[in-house]
Amino acid sequence: MKKPSFLERLTGGSQADEYDRILDEDHRFGEDDDLAVEEDSYSEEENSEENYSDDTKQEGELPVDMYQTEDAIFIRALVAGISPNDLTISITRDMVTIRGTREEIQESHEDNYFHRELFWGSFSRTLLLPEEVAIDEAEAQEKHGLLEIKLPKLDKHRSTQLKVRSNVVHK
């Protein structure tokens, strides 16, 4: 009896096909592969960033730290090179969205760069909060390129007395 192939064991199927041949232990990739791509069949220029239009550039995701204390949730993000006026922070009771744009100042031609690691362009980050927050008491400040957002937690144990009013006019 023939030993079941990797694909047969994985899928529970009993048909041998081209995938079995490729996944076989004795197979060397590139040998007799119908799907093998010749090295010269495309150039790196076809996939370079220069050939993408501005419409296809993706929005960056802002890296953040989020932590909580007993009475508040804090969010920190590096926003160096961005004016506080260029940041938009939207808050609901259970979600925060930070948006902005870091404008690039082109000081040298693209070919003269050795490393390109900084992110330029628009970015955003949406975070689901672990608890509901009091949005009217939220605060945001930027200092030396560090954005810190303080979101006070809702006090679910707080209570108040309501006075009942009546719309009935007494004569």
Buried (B, 14 or more C-beta within 10 A) or exposed (E): EEEBBEBBEEEEEEEBEEBBBBEEEEEEEEEEEEEEEEEEEEEEEEEEEEEEEEEEEEEBEBEBEBEEEEEBBEBBBBBEBBEEEBBEBEBEEEEBEBBBBBEEEEEEEEEEEEEEEEBBBBBBBEBEBEEBBBBEEBEBEBEEEEBBBBBBBBEEEEEEEEEEEEEEEEE
